[in-house]
Amino acid sequence: MRLEGKVALVTGFGSGIGRSTAVIFAREGAKIIGLSRSGSSGEETARLVREAGSEALFVPTDIRKLGDVEAALAKGLEAFGRLDIAVNSAGVRVAGIATDLSEEDWDTALDTNLKGAFLVGRAAIPQMRLVGGGSIINISAASGFHGTKGRVAYSTSKGALNNFTEAMALDYAGENIRVNCICPGPTETPMMGTVTDEVRAAMSERVPMGAIPQPEDIAEAAVFLASDAAHFITGAILAVDGGSHLAPSVHGRHFESSTQTRTP
Ligand SMILES: NC(=O)c1ccc[n+]([C@@H]2O[C@H](COP(=O)([O-])OP(=O)(O)OC[C@H]3O[C@@H](n4cnc5c(N)ncnc54)[C@H](OP(=O)(O)O)[C@@H]3O)[C@@H](O)[C@H]2O)c1
């Protein structure tokens, strides 16, 4: 098992990529501290982690709030005694051009997708120092590579998350704390929304590898970055998108899902 004896904090625990990451990390031997807001989905992921043969502590948490993040980590440390890995998967997709977005829309995107990773990283690093190192993995997006048409807040948050990753990687490299980033393309999770078979086929055709990634595909990359096999990798911005970031786009310089979602 690649993560035997490790403790991982995973945000976005209740759904999609966060849920898959928690379950696959559990199969690899990690104990999981899970952070998301909804009680029912968080408890369901915790059940799946236990079914996968490990232990989970779900702590309902709004990762935009410093107090929530610090309290959740304290509970996790009380339960499992150490922290080796943090995966920042919590995110929201906010669609719209600047003149259509409210201040609240903007704050929701930036606070969740960027500030949340800062708050978690800031809380996690002192604990990683205590165990001689660690691995932080930020889940960004294809939109982190270039501005994306029609998603100014989302792509701003993800572009900044990529720079945040690189700056953090440099700041903590000397302490054996690695900070990397995964940029998924459109991935089949609740965030992608419901798509018809026709839309799925059209989306798949535009992915050079011919299929839409599943959350497990992203989680497997996270296992690698969290594991000792990646011990010399820091500051990487890793596209896990079947080659989509290289493909021409109908929306902008690269392809994103054609579904439109807005946060409340
Ligand atoms: N799916 C895609 O097509 C795609 C593509 C590129 C990048 N990504 C990125 O991948 C990451 C995971 O996305 P996903 O597809 O797994 O989405 P998802 O299925 O919608 O899951 C998002 C998770 O984030 C949690 N969350 C949202 N706001 C939060 C907050 N303020 N505090 C704590 N938790 C919060 C949600 O739980 P609660 O609402 O219960 O808190 C949920 O568990 C995101 O950062 C997303 O931007 C996804």
The ligand as an SDF file (V2000), in Angstrom:
LIG
                    3D

 48 52  0  0  0  0  0  0  0  0999 V2000
  -15.8010   18.0400  -12.3360 N   0  0  0  0  0  0  0  0  0  0  0  0
  -15.1530   18.7700  -13.2070 C   0  0  0  0  0  0  0  0  0  0  0  0
  -15.5100   18.8190  -14.3980 O   0  0  0  0  0  0  0  0  0  0  0  0
  -13.9330   19.5600  -12.7880 C   0  0  0  0  0  0  0  0  0  0  0  0
  -13.0660   20.0300  -13.7910 C   0  0  0  0  0  0  0  0  0  0  0  0
  -11.9470   20.7450  -13.4300 C   0  0  0  0  0  0  0  0  0  0  0  0
  -11.6850   20.9910  -12.0880 C   0  0  0  0  0  0  0  0  0  0  0  0
  -12.5410   20.5350  -11.1300 N   0  0  0  0  0  0  0  0  0  0  0  0
  -12.2200   20.8690   -9.7380 C   0  0  0  0  0  0  0  0  0  0  0  0
  -12.2020   19.7030   -8.9660 O   0  0  0  0  0  0  0  0  0  0  0  0
  -12.5600   20.0050   -7.6220 C   0  0  0  0  0  0  0  0  0  0  0  0
  -13.6100   19.0110   -7.1800 C   0  0  0  0  0  0  0  0  0  0  0  0
  -14.7440   19.1810   -8.0070 O   0  0  0  0  0  0  0  0  0  0  0  0
  -15.8400   18.0440   -8.1690 P   0  0  0  0  0  0  0  0  0  0  0  0
  -16.0470   17.8560   -9.6040 O   0  0  0  0  0  0  0  0  0  0  0  0
  -15.5220   16.9020   -7.2970 O   0  0  0  0  0  0  0  0  0  0  0  0
  -17.1190   18.8510   -7.6180 O   0  0  0  0  0  0  0  0  0  0  0  0
  -18.3380   18.3920   -6.7170 P   0  0  0  0  0  0  0  0  0  0  0  0
  -18.7240   16.9970   -7.0060 O   0  0  0  0  0  0  0  0  0  0  0  0
  -19.3430   19.4850   -6.9010 O   0  0  0  0  0  0  0  0  0  0  0  0
  -17.7330   18.4580   -5.2360 O   0  0  0  0  0  0  0  0  0  0  0  0
  -17.3740   19.6640   -4.6480 C   0  0  0  0  0  0  0  0  0  0  0  0
  -17.1480   19.4180   -3.1690 C   0  0  0  0  0  0  0  0  0  0  0  0
  -16.7130   20.6420   -2.5670 O   0  0  0  0  0  0  0  0  0  0  0  0
  -17.4430   20.8540   -1.3600 C   0  0  0  0  0  0  0  0  0  0  0  0
  -17.5040   22.2770   -1.0600 N   0  0  0  0  0  0  0  0  0  0  0  0
  -17.9640   23.2890   -1.8430 C   0  0  0  0  0  0  0  0  0  0  0  0
  -17.8980   24.4520   -1.1810 N   0  0  0  0  0  0  0  0  0  0  0  0
  -17.3420   24.1810    0.0320 C   0  0  0  0  0  0  0  0  0  0  0  0
  -17.0350   24.9710    1.1720 C   0  0  0  0  0  0  0  0  0  0  0  0
  -17.2370   26.2920    1.1940 N   0  0  0  0  0  0  0  0  0  0  0  0
  -16.5120   24.3580    2.2520 N   0  0  0  0  0  0  0  0  0  0  0  0
  -16.2880   23.0230    2.2570 C   0  0  0  0  0  0  0  0  0  0  0  0
  -16.5680   22.2350    1.2030 N   0  0  0  0  0  0  0  0  0  0  0  0
  -17.1050   22.8010    0.1170 C   0  0  0  0  0  0  0  0  0  0  0  0
  -18.8110   20.2430   -1.6580 C   0  0  0  0  0  0  0  0  0  0  0  0
  -19.5130   19.8470   -0.4840 O   0  0  0  0  0  0  0  0  0  0  0  0
  -20.5620   20.7650    0.3020 P   0  0  0  0  0  0  0  0  0  0  0  0
  -21.3330   21.5330   -0.7350 O   0  0  0  0  0  0  0  0  0  0  0  0
  -21.3580   19.7950    1.1180 O   0  0  0  0  0  0  0  0  0  0  0  0
  -19.7130   21.6530    1.1500 O   0  0  0  0  0  0  0  0  0  0  0  0
  -18.4010   18.9870   -2.4220 C   0  0  0  0  0  0  0  0  0  0  0  0
  -18.0600   17.9650   -1.5190 O   0  0  0  0  0  0  0  0  0  0  0  0
  -13.0410   21.4530   -7.6300 C   0  0  0  0  0  0  0  0  0  0  0  0
  -12.0380   22.2930   -7.1100 O   0  0  0  0  0  0  0  0  0  0  0  0
  -13.2790   21.7490   -9.0880 C   0  0  0  0  0  0  0  0  0  0  0  0
  -13.1180   23.1140   -9.3910 O   0  0  0  0  0  0  0  0  0  0  0  0
  -13.6550   19.8110  -11.4450 C   0  0  0  0  0  0  0  0  0  0  0  0
  1  2  1  0
  2  3  2  0
  2  4  1  0
  4  5  1  0
  4 48  2  0
  5  6  2  0
  6  7  1  0
  7  8  2  0
  8  9  1  0
  8 48  1  0
  9 10  1  0
  9 46  1  0
 10 11  1  0
 11 12  1  0
 11 44  1  0
 12 13  1  0
 13 14  1  0
 14 15  2  0
 14 16  1  0
 14 17  1  0
 17 18  1  0
 18 19  2  0
 18 20  1  0
 18 21  1  0
 21 22  1  0
 22 23  1  0
 23 24  1  0
 23 42  1  0
 24 25  1  0
 25 26  1  0
 25 36  1  0
 26 27  1  0
 26 35  1  0
 27 28  2  0
 28 29  1  0
 29 30  1  0
 29 35  2  0
 30 31  1  0
 30 32  2  0
 32 33  1  0
 33 34  2  0
 34 35  1  0
 36 37  1  0
 36 42  1  0
 37 38  1  0
 38 39  2  0
 38 40  1  0
 38 41  1  0
 42 43  1  0
 44 45  1  0
 44 46  1  0
 46 47  1  0
M  CHG  2   8   1  16  -1
M  END
$$$$
